[in-house]
């Protein structure tokens, strides 16, 4: 992790941020992202009823069913069961576990949200190929904060 200075082309403002690039660049820069807080992830991973089981459904919901504008996850059970290779009973057991543990909340039929204060949304639309060139060519040094 290190410091990186970028200039906003619209405002001329110098933007400094901590950056950690892992893996390949996003395949769709405008899709958006959700930042899930570490404390939430730790709670999920450390819960034996969720880890290794219902966590698969949670990640499916976040990856495949999430609307990045509203943070609502619309899940069609038959699609989820097919994609995860699980039966109906397992799907509903995992779903009920996530709801009972307070990880997700049902807001309507097939529609869920994460529990409050666990995630924030953002967009990658301002990032472009030039941004990634700058990041690749910048030597990151430990910040001096």
N, C-alpha and C positions, 0 to 999 in steps of 0.2 A: 504494500500500500504506500502511496506517496502523494505529493501535491502536484497538481496540474493546473496551469493557468490557461483558460480559453477566453476569447473575446466574443461577446455577443454582437453579431453583425448588425442587428437592428438598433441596439442602444449604445454600443461601444463600451459597454460595461465589461470589466474584467471579472471573469467568473473563476473562482478557485474552488476546487473540490478535491476530495480524497477519491482516488480511483483504484479499483482492483478489477482487472479484466481477467476473466477465467474462461477458457474454452473459445469457441468460435463466436464471431459477431452474430447478432440476431439476424435471422433470415428475413424478417419483415420489420423494418425499422419503425413503421407507423402503428404496429399492433398495440403497443403499450406494455406496461409491466405493472406488477403488483409487488410491493416490497412487504414481505411478511417479517414481523419482528422476531428476533432470536428467542425471546422469552416464550413466545407462542410456540415456536418450533420445538424448543426444549420440552415444554409441557406435553406436546403431542408425542414426541419421540420417547419420553420417559414413561408414558402411560402404557402399561403392558397390554391393556385391552385394545389400544389403538396401534401401537408399533407392530409392524410386520403383518398386520391384518387390515383394519379399517383405514390405515394410512394410505393404502393403495387407492381406495375410493376417494379419499380427500385429495390426493395429488391428481387423480384423473379429473376431478371436479375443477380444480384450480387450472389445470393445463388445457382441458378440452371444453369446459362448460362455462367459463367465466366471461361475463360481459365487462370489458375493461372500463366502460363509462359508468356503469351503475354498481359494479362489484357484486352483481347478482349472478348466481350460478344456476343455470337451467339444466336440469339433468333428466334425460329420458331413460328410464330404468332399462329398457330392452337394449339400448345402445351401450349403456354402461356395462351391463352384464356380458354382452358379446365382446366388447373391447377388453374387459378385464378377465374374461374366461371364467366367470363365476356363475353359480346358479342363483335363482330368484331368492331363495332363503338366505344365502350368504350376503347378497346385495342388501336386503332389508335388515339383516343383523348388523352389518357394517354401518349402514345409514343411521339406524337407531342408536348405535354406539356413539357415533359422532354427535348426534343430537342430544342424547342423555348426558354426555360429557361436556356439553356446552361449546363444542368446537364450531358447530354450525347451528344456524337457526332456520327453521322452515318459515317462509313468509307467504307461500302460496303452494298450490299443487305443483310439484316438480321444481320449485324455486327456493333457493337457499342463499343465505349470506353467512360469512364468517362472523364469529362473535365480535362484538364491538372492540375497538382499540387493538386490533391484531395486525392490521394491514393498511397501507396507503397505496394510492394508485398514482401512476405517472405515464408520461408518453415519451417515446423515443423519437418522435417526429422531428425534433430539432437537431438530433444527431444525424450526420450525413457521412458519406464516405471520407470527406476531408477530416472530420472529427476522429475517425478511426485511424487515419494516417498519422495525425498528430499524436494520438495515444501510442501507436506502435513505435513511433520515432522518438518518443520522449523517455528519457531515463528517469525512472521514478526513484526518488530518494526518500528515506524516512523523514516525515515532517517534523518540524522543530517546535510544535506547539507545546 
